[in-house]
């Protein structure tokens, strides 16, 4: 009789309103197997992981553990069935010490101490406050807690992203040793080198569906990249004229050797006026921290930022705004006054620029706002509150305000995430128009095809460093994906 898999998930689907995060996902992990769970940004990995570990319930499908239907309603219940996750961010209480965190999770102390040392941390003091420990140590603590519970299946979500090379080697060695003893492992990572070294198979998600299950062997990386890319929605012929002479404008933003904590180690690039410079990176590669530093939310630990040739240091987002840097976050809720109207939201920068008492140029403001609404075909039927608009219309409002009021340097973070193709095709020419009017636009996108649809050039960030700089005409999805996974020797900055 065939021994049942440690974990067998089949036909898993999950929707959030009209968004189908998963449609038909599956994953099988046998005794002693290490299986990579892979997919491009937005493929559904995070939702699938949350379902497997009990943080979400599927709409349809089955998750079997040891051949039995798992009725997992929380991560704590998942742990009791033998499935233990180590998530990408530390799951520790910062205001408690290490020992108190162990008690909260009913983690046995002696096995925990053993695994901490086995993983390369020799000097951990149990009464140290979590808030005082570096991120790499927190990741090791999380993994040691998981191993101390003697799991049947261990799920590692980007476990090594914040670790130095020596600790990465210890983690991979330890995980392989435990798998050799019969533990199953689900390994989520963007690092092909680790997957090739550690994993037995790779299960690939695309658009919420499992599209392949491959044995790890020489040359499999190319096949995995093919599966992750798959067939894309036909966006039609390119309708926007990209600026083919990207260096015709002046250097608006010059970033050199920027480092930010453990996430960003070496980022350098130039951004010109009249240019849209794309940023490509897989999750957790330092792009969030880069944009936050440029917007003044966090301080770099090294390197320089210069605007129009003058070096700048930001202590607050207001400093960045005063220097001409405008940030549009990926979360629309952070950029909008949700209980105000469309017109009030678009007109917001007009009132922010009032420097002295005097009559307001209301006619000019109204004309510019009306122009932006008309150009973007923003739905204004919900006159009362912008929160009543669809996500796509809300995103058009966040960008439309800068079409109305003008901007010098625009930091756009995934502006088309979660919106339909039609709305995207309205946003691309808007971004181009801002650049044609002299703005410099830094444009992070999680959708690779947007580089050729909206940008002049692109930089690719992997593991906190710029590893490739590509003209839009050469920025095929294949090349971008390879670079995003570190499969390139082309390093450099503009």
Secondary structure, 3 states (H helix, E strand, C coil): CCCCCCEEEEEEEEEECCEEEEEEEEEEECCCCEEEEECCCCCCHHHHHHHHCCCCCCCEEEEEECCEECCCCCHHHHHHCCEEEECCCCCCCCCCEHHHHHHHCCCCHHHHHHHHHHCCCCCCCCCCEHHHCCHHHHHHHHHHHHHHCCCCEEEEECCCCCCCHHHHHHHHHHHHHHHHCCCEEEEECCCHHHHHHHCCEEEEEECCEEEEEEECCCCHHHHHHHHHHCCCCCCCCCCCCCCCCCCCCCEEEEEEEEEECCCEEEEEEEEECCCEEEEECCCCCCHHHHHHHHCCCCCCCEEEEEECCEEECCCCHHHHHHCCEEEECCCHHHCCCCCCCHHHHHHHHHHHCCCCCCCCCHHHHHHHHHHHHHHHCCCCCCCCCHHHCCHHHHHHHHHHHHHHHCCCEEEEECCCCCCCHHHHHHHHHHHHHHHHCCCEEEEECCCCCHHHHHCCEEEEEECCEEEEEEEHHHCCHHHHHHHHCCCCCCCCCC
